[in-house]
C-alpha cells in the first residue's frame, strides 16, 4: 500500500518528439515534497520519435512507507557514478 500517490499526468507527443531515456528526480513537487520511490510510465506504443500522428504517455509517482526505523537516506545525495551506473544497466 503506497503512502502517497502523486496526481497522474498525461503527456502528448507530436511529430518529431520522443519520450527518451532519463532519470526521474528523487523528490517531486513544489508546495508538498514527495519522495518518488516508484515512478511509472504507461505508453501504448513504442517510445521512439513520433513520425506521424499524436501519442500519449501517462506518468505517475508513488511514495512508499519506510520499511525500517531510523532516519531515511537523503535521496538528494547521489553517490559518485550512481546515475551513470543506472544508465549502463539499461543497455
WOHU-V116858 format. One record per backbone hydrogen bond with DSSP energy under -0.5 kcal/mol. CO is the residue of the C=O (numbers start at 1). NH is the residue of the N-H. E is the energy in kcal/mol with one decimal. If there is no record, write none. Layout:
[[CO | NH | E] [CO | NH | E]]
This chain:
[[4 | 63 | -2.8] [9 | 11 | -0.5] [9 | 59 | -2.6] [11 | 57 | -2.1] [13 | 55 | -2.5] [14 | 17 | -2.5] [17 | 50 | -2.9] [18 | 20 | -1.0] [26 | 36 | -2.2] [28 | 34 | -3.0] [34 | 28 | -2.9] [34 | 36 | -0.8] [35 | 37 | -1.8] [38 | 62 | -2.9] [40 | 60 | -1.9] [41 | 43 | -0.6] [42 | 58 | -2.4] [46 | 48 | -2.1] [50 | 16 | -2.8] [55 | 13 | -3.2] [56 | 44 | -0.6] [57 | 11 | -3.0] [57 | 59 | -0.5] [58 | 42 | -2.9] [59 | 9 | -2.6] [60 | 40 | -2.6] [61 | 6 | -2.3] [62 | 37 | -0.9] [62 | 38 | -2.0] [63 | 3 | -2.2] [63 | 4 | -1.8] [73 | 75 | -0.9] [74 | 77 | -1.6] [76 | 78 | -0.7] [77 | 79 | -0.6] [79 | 82 | -2.5] [81 | 85 | -2.5] [82 | 86 | -2.0] [83 | 87 | -1.9] [84 | 88 | -2.5] [85 | 89 | -1.9] [86 | 90 | -0.9] [87 | 90 | -0.6] [87 | 91 | -0.6] [88 | 91 | -0.9]]
